[in-house]
Amino acid sequence: MGNSTSYNDSRMAMSILDCGRLVIWPGKNADDLAMVYVLLLGDTYSEALTVTVAQPGSELRIAGIEWGRP
């Protein structure tokens, strides 16, 4: 697994784990830089999402978010 970030306040505790990155995948657009699989882990729940990061021009942008496990 990759990097881990934890958040904790009175309402919620959550860890975010960077579980892997792709730089080549089917359906990749010309501006896409990476696809990152992220786990969100809490005390009573867990969820996953895939984030596609693109760079159209000079700015980084989130090109897509897909919720759920593959």
The first five atom37 places (N, CA, C, CB, O) and aatype in JSON, in Angstrom:
{
  "aatype": [12, 7, 2, 15, 16, 15, 18, 2, 3, 15, 1, 12, 0, 12, 15, 9, 10, 3, 4, 7, 1, 10, 19, 9, 17, 14, 7, 11, 2, 0, 3, 3, 10, 0, 12, 19, 18, 19, 10, 10, 10, 7, 3, 16, 18, 15, 6, 0, 10, 16, 19, 16, 19, 0, 5, 14, 7, 15, 6, 10, 1, 9, 0, 7, 9, 6, 17, 7, 1, 14],
  "atom_mask": [
    [1, 1, 1, 1, 1],
    [1, 1, 1, 0, 1],
    [1, 1, 1, 1, 1],
    [1, 1, 1, 1, 1],
    [1, 1, 1, 1, 1],
    [1, 1, 1, 1, 1],
    [1, 1, 1, 1, 1],
    [1, 1, 1, 1, 1],
    [1, 1, 1, 1, 1],
    [1, 1, 1, 1, 1],
    [1, 1, 1, 1, 1],
    [1, 1, 1, 1, 1],
    [1, 1, 1, 1, 1],
    [1, 1, 1, 1, 1],
    [1, 1, 1, 1, 1],
    [1, 1, 1, 1, 1],
    [1, 1, 1, 1, 1],
    [1, 1, 1, 1, 1],
    [1, 1, 1, 1, 1],
    [1, 1, 1, 0, 1],
    [1, 1, 1, 1, 1],
    [1, 1, 1, 1, 1],
    [1, 1, 1, 1, 1],
    [1, 1, 1, 1, 1],
    [1, 1, 1, 1, 1],
    [1, 1, 1, 1, 1],
    [1, 1, 1, 0, 1],
    [1, 1, 1, 1, 1],
    [1, 1, 1, 1, 1],
    [1, 1, 1, 1, 1],
    [1, 1, 1, 1, 1],
    [1, 1, 1, 1, 1],
    [1, 1, 1, 1, 1],
    [1, 1, 1, 1, 1],
    [1, 1, 1, 1, 1],
    [1, 1, 1, 1, 1],
    [1, 1, 1, 1, 1],
    [1, 1, 1, 1, 1],
    [1, 1, 1, 1, 1],
    [1, 1, 1, 1, 1],
    [1, 1, 1, 1, 1],
    [1, 1, 1, 0, 1],
    [1, 1, 1, 1, 1],
    [1, 1, 1, 1, 1],
    [1, 1, 1, 1, 1],
    [1, 1, 1, 1, 1],
    [1, 1, 1, 1, 1],
    [1, 1, 1, 1, 1],
    [1, 1, 1, 1, 1],
    [1, 1, 1, 1, 1],
    [1, 1, 1, 1, 1],
    [1, 1, 1, 1, 1],
    [1, 1, 1, 1, 1],
    [1, 1, 1, 1, 1],
    [1, 1, 1, 1, 1],
    [1, 1, 1, 1, 1],
    [1, 1, 1, 0, 1],
    [1, 1, 1, 1, 1],
    [1, 1, 1, 1, 1],
    [1, 1, 1, 1, 1],
    [1, 1, 1, 1, 1],
    [1, 1, 1, 1, 1],
    [1, 1, 1, 1, 1],
    [1, 1, 1, 0, 1],
    [1, 1, 1, 1, 1],
    [1, 1, 1, 1, 1],
    [1, 1, 1, 1, 1],
    [1, 1, 1, 0, 1],
    [1, 1, 1, 1, 1],
    [1, 1, 1, 1, 1]
  ],
  "atom_positions": [
    [[0.83, -1.18, 0.0], [0.0, 0.0, 0.0], [0.87, 1.24, 0.0], [-0.94, 0.0, 1.2], [2.05, 1.19, 0.37]],
    [[0.28, 2.33, -0.42], [1.03, 3.57, -0.52], [0.87, 4.44, 0.7], [0.0, 0.0, 0.0], [0.91, 3.96, 1.83]],
    [[0.68, 5.73, 0.47], [0.59, 6.71, 1.54], [-0.71, 6.57, 2.31], [0.72, 8.12, 0.98], [-1.72, 6.11, 1.78]],
    [[-0.68, 6.99, 3.58], [-1.86, 6.96, 4.43], [-2.03, 8.32, 5.09], [-1.75, 5.84, 5.49], [-1.06, 8.91, 5.57]],
    [[-3.27, 8.82, 5.12], [-3.6, 10.06, 5.81], [-4.77, 9.77, 6.73], [-3.93, 11.21, 4.8], [-5.72, 9.11, 6.32]],
    [[-4.73, 10.25, 7.96], [-5.81, 10.02, 8.91], [-6.45, 11.33, 9.32], [-5.3, 9.27, 10.15], [-5.77, 12.35, 9.47]],
    [[-7.76, 11.3, 9.49], [-8.53, 12.45, 9.96], [-9.32, 12.0, 11.18], [-9.47, 13.01, 8.85], [-9.83, 10.88, 11.21]],
    [[-9.42, 12.86, 12.17], [-10.17, 12.5, 13.36], [-10.75, 13.77, 13.97], [-9.27, 11.75, 14.39], [-10.01, 14.68, 14.35]],
    [[-12.07, 13.83, 14.06], [-12.72, 14.91, 14.78], [-13.88, 14.3, 15.57], [-13.22, 16.04, 13.81], [-14.01, 13.07, 15.61]],
    [[-14.7, 15.12, 16.19], [-15.75, 14.59, 17.06], [-16.83, 13.84, 16.3], [-16.37, 15.71, 17.85], [-17.57, 13.07, 16.91]],
    [[-16.94, 14.04, 14.99], [-18.0, 13.4, 14.22], [-17.54, 12.16, 13.48], [-18.56, 14.37, 13.24], [-18.34, 11.26, 13.23]],
    [[-16.25, 12.1, 13.12], [-15.82, 11.04, 12.23], [-14.32, 10.8, 12.36], [-16.18, 11.38, 10.79], [-13.55, 11.73, 12.57]],
    [[-13.94, 9.55, 12.23], [-12.53, 9.18, 12.14], [-12.36, 8.4, 10.84], [-12.05, 8.35, 13.39], [-13.15, 7.5, 10.55]],
    [[-11.35, 8.73, 10.07], [-11.2, 8.11, 8.76], [-9.72, 8.05, 8.39], [-12.0, 8.87, 7.69], [-8.97, 8.98, 8.68]],
    [[-9.31, 6.97, 7.76], [-7.98, 6.85, 7.17], [-8.14, 6.75, 5.66], [-7.21, 5.62, 7.73], [-9.04, 6.06, 5.17]],
    [[-7.28, 7.42, 4.94], [-7.29, 7.37, 3.48], [-6.0, 6.72, 3.03], [-7.46, 8.79, 2.85], [-4.92, 7.2, 3.37]],
    [[-6.09, 5.63, 2.28], [-4.92, 4.9, 1.82], [-4.82, 4.96, 0.3], [-4.97, 3.44, 2.29], [-5.76, 4.62, -0.4]],
    [[-3.69, 5.4, -0.19], [-3.39, 5.38, -1.63], [-2.9, 3.97, -1.94], [-2.3, 6.48, -2.03], [-1.78, 3.6, -1.58]],
    [[-3.74, 3.18, -2.6], [-3.45, 1.76, -2.79], [-2.81, 1.42, -4.13], [-4.7, 0.97, -2.64], [-2.46, 0.26, -4.37]],
    [[-2.65, 2.36, -4.98], [-2.01, 2.06, -6.25], [-2.35, 3.09, -7.31], [0.0, 0.0, 0.0], [-3.37, 3.77, -7.23]],
    [[-1.48, 3.17, -8.28], [-1.66, 4.13, -9.37], [-1.36, 3.47, -10.7], [-0.76, 5.36, -9.18], [-0.46, 2.64, -10.82]],
    [[-2.14, 3.85, -11.7], [-1.88, 3.41, -13.07], [-1.52, 4.63, -13.9], [-3.11, 2.68, -13.67], [-2.07, 5.71, -13.69]],
    [[-0.6, 4.46, -14.83], [-0.28, 5.53, -15.77], [-0.68, 5.13, -17.19], [1.21, 5.87, -15.7], [-0.69, 5.97, -18.09]],
    [[-0.99, 3.85, -17.39], [-1.49, 3.35, -18.67], [-2.69, 2.47, -18.37], [-0.38, 2.57, -19.46], [-2.59, 1.55, -17.55]],
    [[-3.84, 2.72, -19.03], [-5.03, 1.89, -18.85], [-5.91, 2.02, -20.08], [-5.8, 2.3, -17.56], [-5.8, 3.0, -20.82]],
    [[-6.79, 1.05, -20.31], [-7.71, 1.12, -21.44], [-8.65, 2.32, -21.29], [-8.52, -0.18, -21.56], [-9.16, 2.57, -20.21]],
    [[-8.86, 3.05, -22.36], [-9.76, 4.2, -22.34], [-9.12, 5.48, -21.84], [0.0, 0.0, 0.0], [-9.82, 6.48, -21.65]],
    [[-7.82, 5.48, -21.63], [-7.1, 6.67, -21.15], [-7.19, 7.77, -22.21], [-5.61, 6.34, -20.82], [-6.94, 7.52, -23.39]],
    [[-7.55, 8.98, -21.77], [-7.6, 10.14, -22.67], [-6.23, 10.8, -22.74], [-8.66, 11.15, -22.2], [-5.37, 10.57, -21.89]],
    [[-6.03, 11.62, -23.74], [-4.73, 12.26, -23.96], [-4.3, 13.12, -22.77], [-4.78, 13.12, -25.22], [-3.1, 13.2, -22.49]],
    [[-5.23, 13.78, -22.07], [-4.9, 14.66, -20.94], [-4.77, 13.91, -19.62], [-5.96, 15.72, -20.81], [-4.3, 14.49, -18.64]],
    [[-5.18, 12.64, -19.56], [-5.14, 11.89, -18.31], [-3.7, 11.6, -17.89], [-5.92, 10.58, -18.45], [-2.88, 11.17, -18.7]],
    [[-3.4, 11.83, -16.59], [-2.06, 11.58, -16.06], [-1.99, 10.28, -15.26], [-1.62, 12.73, -15.19], [-1.05, 9.5, -15.42]],
    [[-2.99, 10.06, -14.4], [-2.94, 8.89, -13.52], [-4.35, 8.51, -13.08], [-2.05, 9.17, -12.29], [-5.26, 9.34, -13.03]],
    [[-4.49, 7.23, -12.75], [-5.7, 6.72, -12.13], [-5.28, 6.17, -10.78], [-6.42, 5.62, -13.03], [-4.41, 5.3, -10.71]],
    [[-5.89, 6.67, -9.7], [-5.48, 6.32, -8.34], [-6.63, 5.61, -7.63], [-5.05, 7.58, -7.55], [-7.76, 6.11, -7.62]],
    [[-6.34, 4.45, -7.04], [-7.32, 3.69, -6.27], [-7.13, 4.03, -4.8], [-7.19, 2.15, -6.52], [-6.02, 3.88, -4.28]],
    [[-8.19, 4.49, -4.14], [-8.1, 4.99, -2.77], [-9.1, 4.25, -1.88], [-8.37, 6.51, -2.74], [-10.25, 4.08, -2.26]],
    [[-8.66, 3.82, -0.7], [-9.55, 3.23, 0.29], [-9.85, 4.27, 1.36], [-8.93, 1.96, 0.92], [-8.94, 4.96, 1.83]],
    [[-11.12, 4.38, 1.75], [-11.54, 5.22, 2.86], [-11.96, 4.27, 3.97], [-12.71, 6.21, 2.46], [-12.95, 3.55, 3.83]],
    [[-11.23, 4.27, 5.07], [-11.48, 3.32, 6.15], [-11.89, 4.06, 7.42], [-10.23, 2.47, 6.42], [-11.18, 4.94, 7.89]],
    [[-13.03, 3.69, 7.96], [-13.5, 4.26, 9.21], [-13.68, 3.18, 10.25], [0.0, 0.0, 0.0], [-13.43, 2.0, 9.98]],
    [[-14.11, 3.57, 11.43], [-14.33, 2.59, 12.5], [-15.47, 1.64, 12.18], [-14.61, 3.31, 13.8], [-15.4, 0.46, 12.55]],
    [[-16.5, 2.11, 11.51], [-17.68, 1.29, 11.26], [-18.01, 1.12, 9.78], [-18.86, 1.88, 11.96], [-19.06, 0.57, 9.45]],
    [[-17.15, 1.58, 8.89], [-17.43, 1.49, 7.46], [-16.13, 1.43, 6.68], [-18.28, 2.68, 7.0], [-15.06, 1.72, 7.21]],
    [[-16.23, 1.05, 5.42], [-15.12, 1.18, 4.49], [-15.7, 1.41, 3.1], [-14.2, -0.09, 4.51], [-16.77, 0.9, 2.78]],
    [[-15.01, 2.16, 2.31], [-15.44, 2.48, 0.96], [-14.21, 2.62, 0.11], [-16.31, 3.77, 0.92], [-13.1, 2.8, 0.62]],
    [[-14.38, 2.55, -1.19], [-13.25, 2.71, -2.1], [-13.68, 3.62, -3.25], [-12.76, 1.33, -2.64], [-14.86, 3.72, -3.57]],
    [[-12.71, 4.27, -3.84], [-12.99, 5.07, -5.03], [-11.76, 5.1, -5.92], [-13.42, 6.5, -4.64], [-10.63, 4.92, -5.47]],
    [[-12.02, 5.33, -7.18], [-10.97, 5.49, -8.16], [-11.04, 6.92, -8.67], [-11.1, 4.45, -9.33], [-12.1, 7.38, -9.11]],
    [[-9.92, 7.63, -8.62], [-9.85, 9.02, -9.06], [-8.96, 9.09, -10.29], [-9.32, 9.96, -7.93], [-7.84, 8.58, -10.28]],
    [[-9.46, 9.71, -11.35], [-8.65, 9.96, -12.55], [-8.21, 11.42, -12.53], [-9.45, 9.62, -13.87], [-9.04, 12.33, -12.45]],
    [[-6.9, 11.63, -12.6], [-6.31, 12.97, -12.59], [-5.84, 13.3, -14.0], [-5.14, 13.07, -11.56], [-5.15, 12.51, -14.64]],
    [[-6.22, 14.49, -14.46], [-5.86, 14.93, -15.81], [-5.15, 16.28, -15.74], [-7.11, 15.02, -16.73], [-5.24, 17.0, -14.75]],
    [[-4.44, 16.6, -16.83], [-3.78, 17.9, -16.92], [-4.07, 18.51, -18.29], [-2.24, 17.76, -16.69], [-3.27, 18.41, -19.21]],
    [[-5.25, 19.15, -18.42], [-5.55, 19.87, -19.66], [-4.89, 21.25, -19.6], [-7.09, 19.99, -19.88], [-5.39, 22.13, -18.9]],
    [[-3.82, 21.44, -20.3], [-3.07, 22.68, -20.2], [-2.11, 22.63, -19.03], [0.0, 0.0, 0.0], [-1.39, 21.65, -18.87]],
    [[-2.08, 23.69, -18.22], [-1.11, 23.77, -17.12], [-1.69, 23.39, -15.76], [-0.54, 25.16, -17.05], [-0.94, 23.34, -14.78]],
    [[-3.0, 23.13, -15.66], [-3.62, 22.84, -14.38], [-3.94, 21.36, -14.21], [-4.88, 23.65, -14.22], [-4.33, 20.7, -15.17]],
    [[-3.77, 20.84, -12.98], [-4.21, 19.48, -12.66], [-5.69, 19.53, -12.3], [-3.37, 18.86, -11.5], [-6.13, 20.44, -11.6]],
    [[-6.45, 18.55, -12.78], [-7.88, 18.49, -12.49], [-8.31, 17.06, -12.23], [-8.69, 19.08, -13.64], [-7.7, 16.11, -12.73]],
    [[-9.36, 16.9, -11.45], [-9.98, 15.59, -11.29], [-10.89, 15.39, -12.48], [-10.76, 15.47, -9.92], [-11.87, 16.11, -12.65]],
    [[-10.57, 14.4, -13.29], [-11.34, 14.14, -14.51], [-12.48, 13.17, -14.25], [-10.44, 13.6, -15.61], [-13.45, 13.13, -15.0]],
    [[-12.37, 12.39, -13.19], [-13.42, 11.44, -12.89], [-13.27, 10.82, -11.51], [0.0, 0.0, 0.0], [-12.16, 10.66, -11.01]],
    [[-14.4, 10.49, -10.92], [-14.44, 9.78, -9.64], [-15.41, 8.62, -9.8], [-14.86, 10.73, -8.46], [-16.55, 8.82, -10.22]],
    [[-14.96, 7.43, -9.47], [-15.8, 6.24, -9.53], [-15.84, 5.62, -8.14], [-15.26, 5.22, -10.59], [-14.82, 5.19, -7.61]],
    [[-17.04, 5.58, -7.54], [-17.21, 5.03, -6.19], [-17.38, 3.54, -6.23], [-18.41, 5.67, -5.5], [-17.97, 2.99, -7.17]],
    [[-16.88, 2.86, -5.21], [-17.06, 1.43, -5.08], [-15.8, 0.66, -5.42], [0.0, 0.0, 0.0], [-14.85, 1.2, -5.99]],
    [[-15.82, -0.59, -5.06], [-14.69, -1.47, -5.32], [-14.85, -2.09, -6.7], [-14.56, -2.56, -4.23], [-15.97, -2.36, -7.14]],
    [[-13.72, -2.33, -7.38], [-13.84, -2.95, -8.71], [-14.31, -4.4, -8.63], [-12.5, -2.9, -9.45], [-14.47, -5.06, -9.66]]
  ]
}
